[in-house]
Amino acid sequence: MEPFEVYKLYLALKLHFTKKDYDITKTKGAVRASQNAFLKRRDLTAMRKLARDYKRKEIIDLLVANFVSGDKWGGVFDASAKETYENWKTRKLRRDYTFEQDVAKIKLEMEKENIDNPFDSSHGYHALVYRLYFGKQISIETLVVLDKMYNYVNIESDDVFLQDINLIVKKYRPFVQITDKMRFIGEDFYK
């Protein structure tokens, strides 16, 4: 893969994860980028290194993993980008098990707090699923799967605390697949 193609992938994914109105699934990654502007960039070596060391799918996954982890630059400038990517690949391999464990934690907390709806935030607190996520009790992938099933995330939220995470959950949706096991666990989870 050519470094310029990596650069265009990077721009498309950056726009996808940072802008509400850009959807990579609708635009198919189309971005305006010129070869001249690319050659003037300071991160040219980073793009060349990605092009040299990874295949197209791996580059996409590396960028997605880093954007989802909260890196606004997609890991292009971060020394720990590869570690973030490796952790993400491990989470992806264990997604059924992780989802099952996360749903069990949510159910347990629902019982403890006597809550019927884990997505409800009408009592002056953030919804239970957010509190568990921010407390590192459940994964971002669990939030995404539950959102795909129950569509509870409001990207236009007035809550400053939730704006970034809501955007990430909505933008991460095309990259997270629901397995049959997840669907079975999720359907039984909340009614």
N, C-alpha and C positions, 0 to 999 in steps of 0.2 A: 504494500500500500504506500502511496506517495504521501509525504508530509503535508502537502496542501490539502489532500483528501481528509487527513486526520484533523487538520485545522477546521475544515468545514463541518466535520462530525462534532468536534468540540463546540463550535459556535451554535450548531443546531441544538445540542443537548443543553448547553448553557441557557439558551433562550427558553427551551422547554421547561427547565427546572426553576427558572427565576422570573419568568413573565407569565402572568395569568392568561394573556390572550394569544400565546404561541403554543400550538399543540403539534408536536413532532409527528404524531400519527396521522394528522390531517395534511400537513405540509410535506410529509415524507422526507423531512430533513432539509428542505430547500432553504438556503440562506444566501444573502448577497455577500460575496467575498471576492476580492481581486487578488491575483497573484502578486501584484506590486505591493499592496498593503501587507500581505502575508510575509513577504521577504523583508519588510522593514520592522517586523515585530521582534521584541526582545526574547520572546519564548520560542524562537525558531528551533533552537537545539532541543527543547523539550518535545516539540512536535516530531522532529526527526528521530529522536530516541524512541518515541511511541511507535512510529511507523516501522522502525527497524526491529524492535523487540516483540511486537504483538501483531496478531492477525486482526482483521476488522471487527469481528465479533468480540474479541477480547478487549479491544480498545473501547468499544461501546460499553461493555460490562464494567471495565475499570472506571470510566467516566461516570456511569450511572451509580456505581457503588460509592464513589466519592461525593457526588452531588447529594445523594440520599443521606450520607453521613453528616451533611451540613457544610461541606466545603463548597463555598460559592464559586470556586475556580475549578472544581471537578478533579482536584488532585494533581493538576498539571505542574504546579509549583511546589508541591508538598513532598517531602522526603518519605513520609509515611503512607503515601498513596498506594503503594504496592501491598503493604500490610493491610490497609483498609479493604483493598480488593480481595485479598486472600481470606479475610474474615467474612466478607460478603459471600464469597463462593461457598464457604463452609456453612453459613446460614442457609444458603439456597439449597444445599444438599440435605439439610436437616429440617426443611421447612414444615413437613407434615408433623414431625415429632414436636417441634417448637410451637407450632400452632395449637396442637393438642394440649401441651403444657400451659401455654398462655391462656387458653380458654378455661382450663381448670382453675387457674389463679383468679381469673375474672369472676367465675362462678363462686369461688370461695369468698372473695371480697364482697360480692353481692349479698351473700348470706350473712356475713359478718355485719355489714352496714345496713342490712334490710332494704336493699335497693332492688326494684323491679326492672328498671331500664338502665343499662350501663352507659347509654349514650345521652342520658338526660343531664342537663346542666341548669335546670330551672330553680334549684334550691340555693343558689349563690356560690356553688362550688363548680369547678370544672367537672365534666363528665368523668365517671370512674375509669373508662378506658384511657383517657388522657393522663389522669393522675398516676395510673399504673405505668404508662409509657414513660412519663417524666421521672418516675421513681426507678426506672430501668428494670421493671418487673415483667414487661412484655415488649416484644420487638416491633419495629416499624412495619415489618411485613404483616404482622397480625392486625395492626391498625388498617392496613391497606386491604387485606382480605375481608375484614369485617365491613369496611366501607363499600367494597364491591358487592357484598351481600345485602347490606342494610342501608347504604347510601346516607350515612349520618353526618358526613363532613360538609361543613358550609365554608366554601372558599371565600365568601364575602363577609366573614365574621368580623364583628367590631372589636373582638377581644384581641388586643395586641399580642398577648401571650400565645394565642393559638394561630395567628395568621401564618407564620412561617411553617409550622407543622402541618396545617391544613393544606397549604400549597404543595408541600412535599408529598403528602398522602395522595392527593388528587393526581399529581404529575407522575408519581411512581406506579400508578395503577396499570398502565399498559405493560409494565415490565414484570409484574407479579402475576403468576398463573395460579388459579385455584384448582387443586387436585380434587378427585372424587372424595377422598378421605376428609379433606378440609371442608368440602361442601356438606358432608354428612355431619361432621362435628359442629359446624357453624349453624346449620339449620336446627339442630337440637338445642343450641345454646340459648337462644332468645326468641321469644314469641310474643 
